Amino acid sequence: MKKLTALGLGLATSLVAATAGFAADKLTLQLKWVTQAQFAGYYVAKDKGFYDEVDLDVEIKAGGPDIAPPQVIAGGGADIIIDWMPSALASREKGVPLVNIAQPFKRSGMMLTCLKETGIKSPDDFPDKTLGVWFFGNEYPFLSWMSQLGLATDGSAGGVTVLKQGFNVDPIIQKQADCVSTMTYNEYWQIIDAGISEDDLITFKYENAGVATLEDGLYVLEDSLKDEAKVDQYARFVQASMKGWRYAEENPDEAADIVLENDDTGAQTEEHQRRMMREVAKLTAGTDGRLSEEDYNRTVETLLAGGSDPVISGVPQNAWTSIVTDKMM
């Protein structure tokens, strides 16, 4: 019981009482990307009946390259979305009033992966190299990092050349780039699966560089938080979802199999999803879903320092709240 209380896995009596005897409340969750172990906690919570236990009927919508979660929720297609904080804060500044209600991913999985044959041994060796970078908001931690290193990103001598990278690792496999953007749980292993040995690679984690931004968080529209019934639903959702994450961390192979059962595309493999689940578990371990204000402030500072055209123009106001996780506890 002590463990359940500490991790927030038991439901408060008031939440159970508030929903007992009524039809389950419907909630729709929009994922940031396709069905994969990055979202295992939610699929596990649904499969194991954790949402049923708190009187929620949760629909999980897969994402993809043509699906922008902020646009989905703004258009009424979801109640809750998963997004990275740079994207969410940029959307808020552009008029979509997103608010972070929970942060299941405590740590960042983003890194630069480089070929050792390029001579790169540390960030001191980045000058005059070509670095693959994801854009659409993912470039800002990179730009902040380069700014801290004093490196220009326009391809000039002594700086770095930026290659706009698609969501694949082709540039490093085809040797068009010296380094590419990867996630610890996904693209890094695509490089390995392509036949490049781990011994031939060197990685630099954004978290170690002090420029990591918060990744998979849960966001809702600000006006919905004025409705006490919706806040109660969100609290039950976060509670059950974190229970799903704890189960997934403790049973990674089973969790990966549950994800595969929900992959209608058949594009994922058992080996990749089980490996991904083990890596994702390192990012969610030890958190009960509450957002750390220190982590939030670091993310904002990194975004504001991201070059001459930062993703946000100033410190956001009311972009996160603890009322949902407070109620959950």
ABEGO torsion letter per residue (X at the ends): XAAAAAAGABBBAAAAAAABGBBBBBBBBBBABBBBAAAAAAAAAAAAGAAAAAGBBBBBBBBEAABBAAAAAAAGABABBBBBAAAAAAAAAAGBBBBBABBABABBABBBBBBAAAGBABAAAABGBBBBBBBGGAAAAAAAAAAAAGBBAAGBBGBBBBBBBBBBAAAAAAGABABBBBBAABAAAAAAAAGBBAAABBBBBAAAAGABBBBBBBBBBAAAAABAAAAAAAAAAAAAAAAAAAAAAABAAAAAAAAAAABAAGABBAAAAAAAAAAAAAAABGBAGBBBAAAAAAAAAAAAABEABBABABBBBGABBAAAAAAAX
